[in-house]
C-alpha cells in the first residue's frame, strides 16, 4: 500500500493542508470556525486525494494547543500523526532553498519533509496516555497561573487592598482546581497497574517527588518506542551543541529540541541531587574540574537523572545509591 503524507500548517483560524500526490502536489485551506467540522472536511479531502488503495499520514509542527487539539482528534480517529519540532522543518527548508514563508508554502514544506524523513508516530495512541497528557498540561497551566498571581503580591502597598483581596480570591480558586486535577491524575495512575508501578519506581529516586514522576510519565515517550537510554533521554532535549570550526571556538550551547516541560521540571531536582546523590555529585565535580560552567554541568546532571530513571523503569528495580569511591588525597 502506497503511503502519502499530508502536511498541515495549523493556526487559530485555518488549517492549510498539502499532499504531494503529484509533481506539483495539492493544497487546500480549511477555515476552522467550527473546528470539528473543519477537521472532518480535511480528513475527507485527504482520503479522497490519495485514493482508496493508499494510506494517508499526517504531519504538523509542535507549535501550540491548536496543533495538539487537531493531532489528538486524528489519533482518536486511528490515523498516524507525527508532531515535529519546527526547527527541523525550518532547517530542512533552508537546505532545500525554500525561503518563502506563507501558510501554503509551510504546508507543502511539512508534507515534503515528512515524505523524505518519515517521522515517527506521535506517542499518544493509548487513551489512558492521552488523558494523562491532557490533565498534566492543565496542571502545568494552573501552576504557571499560581506563580503569576503569587508574584503580583510582592508589593502589596503598591497594588492596594482591593487588588490584593482579588489576587487572594483567584489564588484560592487556582489552588482548589490544582488539587482537583492532581487528584484526577493520581486516580488514573492508580487505576493502571503499569503506571502505578512506574510512578513508585520513579519516586524511589530521592530528589523526584510525585509531581516530577507524573511529569515524566505524561510527557516522555514509552520505553518500548526508544532503542536505548540515549535515545529516550534525547527526547527531553538538552544535548550540548558544540560550535568548534577551524579557529572559531564558540561557547557550547544547549540544544533546545525535545520536551521543554520535562527539562524545565528537572532543573531543581538535579540541583538538589548534586548535594544528595553521589553519582550526580561525582559527575558535576568532574565536569567543573574540566572547565565546564555551572550551567553546563547542571545540564549534564539533568540528563544523568533521566538516564537513571530509564534504568529504573527498564529493570523495574527501585533506585539504590551506588558506592562511589572517594578520590585519594594527595600526599
C-alpha positions in Angstrom: 0.0 0.0 0.0 1.4 3.4 -1.0 1.8 6.0 1.8 1.2 9.7 1.2 1.9 12.4 3.8 -0.5 15.3 4.4 1.4 18.3 5.8 -0.8 20.6 7.9 0.1 24.1 9.0 -2.2 24.8 11.9 -3.3 28.3 13.0 -6.2 29.6 15.1 -8.5 30.3 12.2 -7.4 27.9 9.5 -5.8 24.6 8.6 -3.6 24.7 5.5 -3.1 21.2 4.1 -0.8 19.9 1.3 -0.4 16.4 -0.1 2.4 15.6 -2.6 0.3 13.1 -4.6 1.5 14.6 -7.9 4.5 16.5 -9.2 3.1 19.8 -8.0 1.1 18.5 -5.1 -2.3 19.5 -4.0 -3.2 22.2 -1.4 -6.4 23.3 0.3 -7.3 25.6 3.2 -10.0 24.8 5.7 -11.4 27.6 7.9 -11.7 26.5 11.5 -14.8 28.4 12.6 -16.2 25.1 13.6 -13.1 23.0 14.4 -14.7 19.5 14.4 -16.3 20.2 11.0 -13.0 21.6 9.6 -11.2 18.5 10.9 -13.6 16.2 9.3 -13.6 18.1 6.0 -9.8 18.0 6.0 -9.7 14.3 6.6 -12.3 13.6 3.9 -10.3 15.7 1.4 -7.1 13.9 2.3 -8.7 10.4 1.9 -10.2 11.4 -1.5 -7.0 12.9 -2.7 -4.8 9.8 -2.1 -7.5 7.3 -3.2 -8.9 4.2 -1.6 -5.9 2.0 -2.1 -3.4 4.3 -0.3 -2.6 5.2 3.3 -2.6 8.8 4.4 -0.4 10.0 7.3 -0.4 13.4 8.8 2.5 15.7 9.9 2.5 19.0 11.7 4.7 21.3 13.7 4.6 21.3 17.5 3.6 25.0 17.8 0.9 25.1 20.4 -2.5 23.9 21.6 -4.2 24.3 18.2 -1.9 21.6 16.8 -2.3 19.4 19.9 -6.1 19.5 19.6 -6.1 18.5 15.9 -3.4 15.9 16.5 -5.4 14.3 19.3 -8.5 14.3 17.1 -6.7 12.5 14.4 -5.2 10.0 16.8 -8.6 9.2 18.2 -9.8 8.5 14.6 -7.0 5.9 14.3 -4.6 7.8 12.0 -0.8 8.0 12.0 0.2 11.5 13.3 3.7 13.0 13.6 4.3 16.1 15.6 7.7 17.6 14.6 10.0 20.2 16.1 9.5 23.3 13.9 13.3 23.8 13.9 13.8 20.6 11.9 11.4 21.7 9.3 12.8 25.2 9.1 16.4 23.9 8.5 15.1 21.3 6.1 13.5 24.1 4.0 16.6 26.2 4.2 18.7 23.3 2.9 16.2 22.9 0.0 16.5 26.6 -0.8 12.8 27.2 0.0 12.6 30.5 1.8 9.1 31.6 1.2 7.1 32.0 4.4 3.3 31.6 3.7 0.8 29.2 5.1 0.5 27.4 1.8 4.3 27.1 1.4 4.6 25.9 5.0 2.1 23.1 4.5 3.9 21.9 1.3 7.2 22.1 3.2 5.9 20.0 6.0 4.5 17.4 3.6 7.8 17.3 1.7 9.8 16.9 5.0 7.5 14.1 6.1 7.7 12.3 2.7 11.5 12.3 2.8 12.2 11.8 6.5 9.2 9.6 7.5 9.0 10.9 11.1 7.8 8.5 13.9 4.2 8.5 15.1 3.1 10.7 18.0 3.2 8.5 21.1 -0.4 9.2 22.2 -2.3 6.3 20.7 -3.2 4.9 24.2 -6.4 6.5 25.5 -5.1 6.5 29.1 -1.9 8.2 28.0 -3.9 10.8 26.1 -6.0 11.6 29.2 -2.8 11.7 31.4 -1.2 14.1 28.9 -4.2 16.4 28.8 -4.5 16.6 32.6 -0.8 17.2 33.0 -0.9 20.1 30.5 -3.8 21.6 32.5 -1.7 21.1 35.7 1.1 23.0 34.1 -1.2 25.9 33.2 -2.5 26.1 36.7 1.0 26.1 38.2 2.0 28.9 36.0 -1.1 30.9 36.9 -0.4 30.3 40.6 3.1 31.6 40.2 2.0 34.6 38.2 -0.7 35.6 40.8 1.7 35.0 43.6 4.3 37.3 42.1 1.7 40.1 41.9 1.5 40.1 45.7 5.2 41.1 46.1 4.4 44.8 46.6 1.0 44.9 48.5 1.2 48.6 49.2 1.6 49.3 45.6 -1.4 47.4 44.4 -3.8 48.3 47.2 -6.0 46.3 49.5 -8.8 45.7 46.9 -6.5 44.3 44.3 -4.7 42.2 47.0 -8.0 40.7 48.1 -8.8 39.9 44.4 -5.5 38.1 44.0 -6.1 36.1 47.1 -9.5 35.0 45.9 -8.1 34.0 42.5 -5.2 32.1 44.2 -7.8 30.2 46.3 -9.7 29.1 43.1 -6.5 28.1 41.3 -5.3 26.0 44.2 -8.6 24.3 44.5 -8.6 23.5 40.8 -5.0 22.3 41.1 -5.9 19.9 43.9 -8.8 18.5 41.8 -6.6 18.0 38.7 -3.8 16.3 40.8 -6.4 14.0 42.4 -7.7 13.0 39.0 -4.2 12.4 37.8 -3.5 10.1 40.7 -6.8 8.4 40.2 -5.9 7.5 36.6 -2.4 6.3 37.6 -3.6 4.2 40.5 -6.2 2.5 38.2 -3.5 1.4 35.8 -1.0 -1.2 37.4 1.8 -0.4 35.0 1.5 3.4 35.5 1.2 2.9 39.3 4.3 0.7 39.4 6.3 3.2 37.2 5.3 6.1 39.4 6.5 4.3 42.5 9.8 3.4 40.8 10.4 7.0 39.7 9.5 8.3 43.1 12.1 6.0 44.6 14.8 8.4 43.4 15.4 10.7 46.4 15.1 14.0 44.5 12.0 13.1 42.4 8.6 13.6 44.1 5.2 12.5 42.7 4.9 15.8 40.7 8.2 15.0 38.8 7.2 11.4 38.3 3.8 12.4 36.8 5.6 14.9 34.5 7.9 12.1 33.2 5.0 9.6 32.7 2.8 12.1 30.9 5.5 13.8 28.7 8.2 11.2 27.9 7.7 8.5 25.3 7.1 4.9 26.3 10.3 2.9 26.8 9.4 0.5 24.0 9.4 3.3 21.5 13.1 4.1 22.1 16.1 2.0 21.1 18.3 2.9 24.0 18.6 5.0 27.1 20.4 7.7 25.0 17.5 8.0 22.6 15.0 8.1 25.4 16.9 10.9 27.2 17.3 12.7 23.9 13.5 13.0 23.7 13.8 15.6 26.5 16.4 17.6 24.5 19.1 19.5 26.3 22.0 17.9 24.4 25.1 20.1 24.3 25.8 21.7 20.9 29.4 22.3 20.2 30.4 25.0 17.8 34.1 24.5 17.0 35.2 25.0 13.4 38.7 25.9 12.5 39.9 28.8 14.6 36.3 29.7 15.6 35.7 28.3 19.0 32.3 29.4 20.4 30.7 28.6 23.7 28.8 25.3 23.8 25.1 25.9 24.0 22.1 23.7 24.9 20.0 22.0 22.2 16.5 23.2 22.8 14.8 20.4 21.0 12.7 17.8 22.8 10.3 18.0 25.7 10.8 21.5 27.2 8.5 20.9 30.1 10.5 17.8 31.2 13.7 19.7 31.1 12.3 22.7 33.0 10.9 20.4 35.7 14.2 18.7 36.4 16.5 21.7 37.0 15.6 21.9 40.7 15.7 18.1 41.3 19.1 17.9 39.6 20.4 20.8 41.7 19.3 19.0 44.9 20.7 15.8 43.6 24.2 17.3 43.3 24.1 17.5 47.1 22.4 14.2 47.9 23.1 11.7 45.1 26.7 10.5 44.8 26.6 9.8 41.0 25.3 13.4 40.3 27.9 14.9 42.7 30.7 12.9 41.0 29.6 14.0 37.5 29.2 17.6 38.5 32.6 17.8 40.1 34.3 16.0 37.2 32.8 18.5 34.7 33.7 21.5 36.8 37.3 20.3 37.0 37.4 20.1 33.2 36.5 23.8 33.0 32.7 23.5 32.3 30.4 26.1 33.6 27.9 25.5 36.4 25.0 25.6 33.8 26.8 23.0 31.5 27.5 20.7 34.4 23.9 21.0 35.7 22.5 20.2 32.3 24.6 17.1 32.3 23.1 16.2 35.7 19.6 16.6 34.3 20.4 14.1 31.5 22.1 11.8 34.0 18.9 11.9 36.2 16.8 10.9 33.2 19.3 8.1 32.4 18.8 6.8 36.0 15.0 6.9 35.6 15.3 5.0 32.3 17.4 2.3 34.0 14.9 2.0 36.9 11.9 1.7 34.6 13.7 -0.8 32.3 14.9 -3.1 35.1 11.7 -2.5 37.3 14.0 -2.1 40.3 13.8 0.8 42.8 16.7 3.2 43.0 19.7 2.2 45.0 22.6 4.6 45.6 25.8 3.4 44.0 29.0 3.1 46.0 31.4 5.6 44.6 35.0 5.5 45.9 36.3 8.8 47.1 39.4 10.2 45.4 42.7 9.5 47.2 44.0 12.6 48.9 47.4 13.7 47.5 50.3 13.2 49.9 
